[in-house]
């Protein structure tokens, strides 16, 4: 192996397999990045764009095969190119690591895409319904009994949110959480008399691909207290890989925490002015 770092080794030809491995890895990066940009900026529908994404993953896999073949060739004939192979493996690993994790999630989690705290009467998509009517989009109608049963089995902690604060405060806190998360608000209605039901409809995006997931929040009075229900549903594809359940669970936790903090705030008392002393009557 010492001769590989000697002057004669530097005159050895570079393995063509090593060059192919590196070039394919670079091309895979370009294909994956282009597909992500296409989805995030809406140049194409998600499904055709994802075909490019999976094509990039396949090219990364092909790059690994070329790299392994190049490594065997270098070991046999002493040609150069090991640095190119290692670079290709590094790039391929970065490309394939997260999709491999998602593949494990797909095998482990149920193939559902519609999560809600109230499967019996889920918050409706009204303003968002037209956006879910396109070709290849999931319908605005709730996914139904099968989805509810799968949710109960895999995400048993997702339940209606009971808050010991008035409905107006519950709506205000829920709205603050929506804004903090930078969800795109499509429609909002405050809980006004006589029914005092508040609604918020918004759109969230997945972290990498930017796939759209629609959200509907309903706030209703429960005596002097309030109840909040949330629904989060992917606009495309039958499986969300757990993203909607994670979003709903985190929203429930943050809403409960914020509501508890709000309930502990001292009530500001309006200072009462001291009564005026009666005017003195001067006897003449």
Number of C-alpha atoms within 10 A of each C-alpha: 7 6 10 13 9 10 9 9 14 13 10 14 11 17 20 15 23 29 21 20 30 28 15 24 30 19 15 27 19 14 19 23 16 16 23 21 16 21 21 19 10 13 11 14 14 23 14 12 21 18 13 19 23 16 16 26 21 14 22 30 21 18 29 25 15 22 28 17 16 26 21 13 18 18 13 9 10 18 21 23 23 18 12 21 28 17 17 26 22 14 20 25 16 13 20 15 11 11 13 12 10 13 12 12 14 15 10 12 15 18 16 22 25 28 31 27 25 17 22 11 10 18 24 19 24 13 15 19 15 11 15 19 13 11 9 13 17 21 19 19 12 22 16 11 11 10 19 20 13 16 23 15 11 14 16 10 13 20 18 15 17 16 21 18 19 17 26 19 18 28 26 15 18 24 18 14 16 21 13 9 11 13 17 15 16 15 13 16 14 16 21 11 7 6 9 15 17 21 23 23 26 22 21 22 16 14 9 10 19 17 19 17 21 25 30 26 25 22 26 21 21 15 10 10 16 20 20 26 24 27 25 27 27 27 25 20 15 14 16 23 20 20 18 25 25 15 15 21 18 12 17 22 11 15 20 19 11 16 18 14 10 15 14 8 8 7 7 6 6 6 6 6 6 6 6 6 6 6 6 6 6 5 4 3
